[in-house]
Amino acid sequence: MPVIFVTGGAGYIGSHTVLTMLDAGMDVVVYDNLSSGHLEALPAGVPLIEGDLNDEAALDRALTEHQPDAVVHFAGSIEAGESMMDPKRFYRNNLMNSLYLADALVAHGSIPIVFSSTAAVYGEPEVMPVFEDAPKEPTNVYGESKLAFERVLTAYERAYGLRSISLRYFNACGAYPDGHIGADHRAKTHLLTLAMLVALGQRDHIDVYGTDWPTPDGTCIRDYIHVCDLAEAHVLALNALAGGAASRAYNVGVGRGFSVKEMLDGVDRVVGKPIARRITERRAGDPSALVADSSRIRSELGWAPKYTDLDGMIRTAWAWHQQNPNGYAGRGR
């Protein structure tokens, strides 16, 4: 049974992936400083090592003790808008700390790694949907920091034989179907999470950052992918590396874009009432549209999303928020 070492495994995408890996018969060890993750999001019995990636001694001890067959690297900062205001934090968390991890993996025999990357590496694509080989011109520091570590991985494979698969996520959304894990309220960055808080009466409104974008309804367009489909992509990537696959980057998106207005209209339908919206100025670093061409991961790894209906994705998020109106606060593991 393979042992998988998961950095940031107590976070939103990380916790869903941990559960999916367990269902696939993998042993999982989580390394997380819980700065944004939640102990309560982890299944009982999953070992948690509380630590920082820049603690080289702690990281070395953890890898020595657990001898993982592969690593999945989620830990990092993810808020694209905030990256433009605090670039130092993003370069430290997403690049410098990741370098500590890469060095440790090389020191332990070049343990293969699945890297949590992002569609933000593409910036404002000229052709849509966007292919993996499209130009990489990020419009925000978040995308720059993730692209920088993708390039580190390419160099480390050439020099040290460190194989990797980088998964370029589009917009993760939704929650585990039974509602027991989801996007915690304290991570107030994602459109759907913010909309849920308005529906719950915990926020007065949701901001719409511009209605003058070059899109059919004037609001930004994104490819929304259900978090469980995203988790499944990690299992397929781990299996590919275990089978000797070469390093590769893959888009992980459904291949259809929905605008901010379409998403919020969907929330209105699912919750049964309109949620208040406030139109505000554009946000620095936002591309107008990002939609995936995911043919590579479909053909090479056999990935196929189960959630392709917008309202179906929203319903899983609403189930989580209704069952957990205060997020993980007060819940026992």
Beta strands, then each sheet from edge to edge (+ up, - down):
strand 1: 3-7
strand 2: 27-32
strand 3: 48-50
strand 4: 70-73
strand 5: 113-118
strand 6: 164-169
strand 7: 171-173
strand 8: 206-209
strand 9: 221-226
strand 10: 248-252
strand 11: 257-259
strand 12: 277-280
strand 13: 289-290
sheet 1: 3+ 2+ 1+ 4+ 5+ 6+ 10+
sheet 2: 7+ 9+ 11-
sheet 3: 7+ 9+ 13+
sheet 4: 8+ 12+
end
